[in-house]
Amino acid sequence: MTLLSLSRVGKRFATGTQALEGLSFQIAAGEFVSLLGPSGCGKSTALRLAAGLLEPDAGEIAYPGGKPETAFVFQEPTLMPWADTLANARLPLDLKRIPRAEANDRARRALARAGLDGFERAYPRELSGGMKMRVSLARALCSFVEPARPKLLLLDEPFAALDEITRHALGDDLLRLWREDGLTVLFVTHSAAESSYLSQRVLVMTPRPGRVAADIPLAAGRDTRLSPSTIQAQRVISEALSIAGASA
C-alpha cells in the first residue's frame, strides 16, 4: 500500500530560488527510503513538504492510505534547554493533552528504547551530541499515539554532525526501531555509505532544482556495513549520484 505520493511537485521560495521541480516518487507503508543528493538539491525541502510544514507551488502530495501520524527529526536536536530529558521527550504528548502520568510513562519507555534509561532527569547541557539525538528519537516515538494509523518518520540528516562510532550506533538503533514498530521512514542524507546500509530504496536527486534522477531498490543481505552486498550497493548509489550531477 502506498503511504506517501509526490507527483510533479515544485517549490519556489520568496527569494526566487526554485528548490524543486517535477519531483515525483512514492513510498509504500513500512518502507525505509533514503533521499540522497548534493547539498542544496532540495532534500530538506522535500522532507518538509512531506511533513506538511511547507506547501507546494505545483503538483500534488497525497496519502492514499489516509494521513499518517508523522514525526520529524531535525539535523539539530532542537531540545528545550530549560527542560530535562523526560520533559523534552514528553513534549508531543503534552501538546496532545495526554494525562501527565501516562505521558511520563510513555516518555520513560521511549527513552529506554532509545538507549537513555537512567537519564530522565538530565538536562541538554549535560548530554553529548549523540545522547541529544537519542532524545530527539525518543520524542519522535512519543509522537505516535494512535495505533490504528500508519506512522511516518521523517529524518533530516540527523547523524551528520556526529562522529562515526556514534553515527553507526544510532543508525543501528534506528533500524531496530523501524523493524520493531513497523514505521515508514524517509531519511535524508548526503552519504552513499549511510544510505547503502540503512535503506531498502535510495532516491537519488539532481542538483537544484531537485527531482528524482534514479530510484534504486537495494537487495537483501546487507547485514553489516562491510558486507559485499552493502559495498556493491554503495558503488551503485555513488555512480548514480555522479551521473545525476553530470546530467544536471
C-alpha positions in Angstrom: 0.0 0.0 0.0 1.3 3.4 -1.0 1.6 5.6 2.1 3.1 8.8 0.6 2.9 10.0 -3.0 4.5 13.1 -4.5 3.5 13.9 -8.1 5.4 16.5 -10.1 5.9 18.7 -7.1 7.5 22.1 -7.4 8.6 24.6 -4.8 9.9 28.1 -5.3 10.9 30.3 -2.4 10.3 34.0 -2.0 13.9 34.7 -2.8 13.3 33.3 -6.3 15.1 30.0 -5.7 13.5 27.1 -7.4 14.2 24.3 -4.9 12.2 21.5 -6.6 10.7 21.0 -10.0 8.9 17.9 -11.2 9.7 15.9 -8.1 7.8 12.6 -8.2 8.1 9.4 -6.0 6.0 7.0 -3.9 6.8 5.3 -0.7 5.0 2.1 0.4 3.9 1.6 4.0 6.7 0.1 6.1 9.5 1.0 3.7 12.8 2.6 4.7 13.7 5.1 1.9 16.7 7.4 1.7 16.7 10.6 -0.2 20.2 11.3 -1.4 21.7 14.2 -3.2 24.2 17.0 -3.1 23.9 20.0 -0.7 21.2 22.4 -1.9 19.4 20.0 -4.1 16.1 20.3 -2.2 16.2 17.2 0.0 15.2 19.0 3.2 12.5 21.0 1.3 11.0 17.7 0.0 11.0 16.4 3.6 9.2 19.5 4.9 6.7 19.2 2.1 6.0 15.6 3.1 5.6 16.6 6.7 3.1 19.4 5.8 5.5 22.1 7.1 5.6 23.7 3.6 3.0 23.9 0.8 4.0 23.0 -2.8 3.6 25.6 -5.6 2.9 22.9 -8.2 2.0 19.2 -8.2 0.3 17.1 -5.6 1.2 15.4 -2.3 -1.1 12.6 -1.3 -1.5 9.9 1.4 -3.6 7.2 -0.5 -4.0 5.1 2.7 -5.0 8.0 4.9 -2.9 10.7 6.6 -0.4 9.0 8.8 0.9 10.1 12.2 4.1 12.0 11.4 7.2 12.7 13.4 10.1 14.8 12.3 13.7 14.5 13.5 15.8 17.5 12.5 19.6 17.7 11.9 19.9 19.7 15.2 18.2 18.1 18.2 16.2 21.3 19.0 15.8 20.4 22.7 14.4 22.8 25.2 17.5 23.8 27.3 15.4 24.6 30.4 13.7 21.1 30.5 15.1 17.8 31.5 15.3 14.8 29.2 11.9 13.4 30.3 10.1 16.7 29.6 11.8 17.0 26.2 10.8 13.5 25.2 7.3 14.1 26.5 6.6 17.3 24.6 4.4 15.7 21.8 2.3 14.1 24.5 1.9 17.3 26.4 0.8 19.1 23.1 -1.8 16.3 22.6 -3.0 16.8 26.3 -2.2 13.3 27.3 -2.6 13.0 31.1 0.8 13.6 32.8 1.1 10.2 34.5 0.5 8.4 31.2 2.7 10.8 29.3 5.6 10.3 31.7 5.3 6.5 31.4 5.3 6.7 27.6 8.3 9.1 27.6 10.3 6.9 30.0 9.7 3.8 27.8 10.6 5.8 24.7 13.8 7.0 26.3 14.7 3.5 27.4 14.2 2.2 23.8 16.4 5.0 22.5 19.2 4.0 24.9 18.7 6.6 27.6 17.4 4.6 30.5 18.5 6.4 33.7 18.9 9.8 32.0 15.4 11.1 32.5 16.4 13.9 34.8 19.5 15.0 32.8 19.4 18.4 31.1 20.6 19.0 27.5 23.8 20.8 28.6 24.7 17.5 30.4 24.3 15.3 27.3 26.7 14.5 24.4 25.6 15.2 20.8 24.7 11.5 20.3 22.6 11.5 23.5 20.8 14.6 22.4 19.9 12.9 19.2 18.6 9.9 21.1 16.3 12.3 23.0 15.1 13.5 19.6 14.4 9.9 18.5 12.6 9.2 21.8 10.5 12.4 21.3 9.6 11.2 17.8 8.5 7.8 19.2 6.3 9.7 21.6 4.5 11.4 18.7 2.9 8.1 17.7 -0.1 7.6 20.0 -2.9 6.2 17.7 -2.2 2.5 17.0 -4.6 2.2 14.1 -3.0 4.9 12.0 0.2 4.4 9.9 3.3 6.0 11.2 5.7 8.1 9.1 9.1 9.1 10.5 11.0 11.8 8.6 14.6 12.4 9.4 16.7 15.3 8.0 20.4 14.3 8.1 20.1 13.5 11.9 23.6 12.0 12.2 25.6 14.4 10.1 27.3 16.2 12.9 28.2 13.1 14.9 31.4 11.1 15.0 31.5 7.8 13.1 31.1 5.5 16.0 28.1 7.4 17.4 26.6 7.7 13.9 26.9 3.9 13.4 25.3 3.1 16.8 22.4 5.5 16.1 21.9 4.0 12.7 21.6 0.5 14.1 19.2 1.8 16.7 17.1 3.5 14.0 16.9 0.2 12.1 15.8 -1.7 15.2 13.0 0.9 16.0 11.9 0.8 12.3 11.6 -3.0 12.4 10.0 -3.2 15.8 7.4 -0.6 15.3 6.6 -1.1 11.6 7.4 2.5 10.8 7.7 4.1 7.3 10.9 6.1 7.2 12.1 8.8 4.8 15.7 9.6 5.6 17.6 12.5 4.1 21.3 12.1 3.8 24.3 13.1 1.6 26.1 9.9 2.3 26.1 7.0 -0.1 27.6 4.7 2.5 24.9 5.5 5.1 22.1 5.1 2.6 23.5 1.8 1.3 23.3 0.2 4.7 20.1 1.7 6.1 17.7 1.7 3.2 15.5 -0.5 1.2 15.4 2.0 -1.6 17.5 5.1 -2.4 16.1 8.1 -4.3 19.0 10.0 -5.9 18.2 13.6 -6.6 19.6 16.0 -9.2 21.2 19.3 -8.2 18.7 22.2 -7.8 16.0 22.3 -8.9 15.7 18.9 -7.4 14.0 15.9 -9.0 14.5 12.2 -8.8 17.2 11.1 -11.1 17.4 7.4 -10.0 15.2 5.1 -7.9 17.4 2.3 -6.7 16.0 -0.8 -4.9 18.6 -2.5 -2.7 19.0 -6.2 -2.4 18.7 -8.0 0.9 21.8 -9.4 2.7 23.2 -6.0 3.7 23.5 -7.2 7.3 26.8 -5.3 8.0 28.3 -2.1 6.7 31.2 -4.1 5.2 29.3 -7.0 3.7 29.9 -7.4 -0.1 26.2 -6.6 -0.9 26.4 -3.3 1.1 29.7 -2.3 -0.6 28.2 -3.1 -4.0 25.1 -1.1 -3.2 27.3 1.9 -2.2 29.1 1.6 -5.6 25.7 1.7 -7.5 24.4 4.6 -5.5 27.7 6.6 -5.9 27.6 6.0 -9.6 24.0 7.2 -9.9 24.9 10.3 -7.9 27.8 11.1 -10.2 25.6 10.6 -13.3 22.8 12.8 -11.8 25.3 15.6 -11.1 26.8 15.4 -14.6 23.5 15.4 -16.4 22.1 18.4 -14.5 
